[in-house]
Amino acid sequence: DRFEGLGYTNVRQLAGGLQAWQAAGYEVFQDVNSYAKAFGELVESRRHTPSLPAEEVAALIASEANIAVLDVRRFDEYATMNIPGSVSVPGAELVLRAGRAAPDPATTIIVNCAGRTRSIIGTQSLINAGVANKVVALRNGTIGWTLVQQDLEHGADRRGEIGAFEGAEANARDVAYRAGVRRLGPEEASALTAQTHRTLYRFDVRSAEEYAAGHIAGFRHYPGGQLVQEIDMAAPVRGARILLADDRGVRADMTASWLAQM
């Protein structure tokens, strides 16, 4: 009734709901972020994203190898528990901060999250953007780490500082361009906002601190790395348009490249 009242003329119910769907032999996705998780697995399969098991990473740490472990989760997740010695560099910040976090091109960058998805996307982001360093994901993240009886740190507050590697900005723009991402000026963005016939999501993908210090009216804060992981919750309307804001461009470009591919 509600949809018909809004003017829709072809509105139907799925007879029997999800139970009937399952009974007919069709798949039902479960758990939150299943859409993005499935996409992460596809990325790893198609791009052969490199990874290392927890045992090998622990051995590298113990031997004081030339590595940098970058945690791509939200900072509050990192502060709760993290791989010993790792630094917090939330997903969309990787390309913007990798040059400072691992200034030596000979340093191997190990990207971790709690499980798999964000570490796969983070690792492939750095590879796509052309970082000179070898980059690998920690297979199965902190979960895999604890399953092999490795200890975690608690209460760490190490944050990666801004410092892009050479060519990062131009490379990120190229990655987004190849994924089909458009760049809009203020007038075009305003025109999109004025069009009410189609849903428009507007996200500011910078850090929470930057957003709080000042942002474009109407833009909701959603860190880029989390947005890729949580797109099913953040932008549930299929076929909608998504507009990302970032004062430096790199974070919006890398985030948009994944959303466009997804």
Secondary structure, DSSP 4 states (H G I P E B T S, - for coil): -HHHHTT-S-----TTHHHHHHHTT-----STTHHHHHHHHHHHHHHT--EE-HHHHHHHHHTT-SEEEEE-S-HHHHHHSB-TT-EE--GGGHHHHHHHH--STTSEEEEE-SSSHHHHHHHHHHHHTT-SS-EEEETTHHHHHHHTT---B-S---BPPP-PPTTHHHHHHHHHHHTT-----HHHHHHHHH-TTS-EEEEE-S-HHHHHH---TTPEE--HHHHHHTHHHHS-STT-EEEEE-SSSHHHHHHHHHHHH-
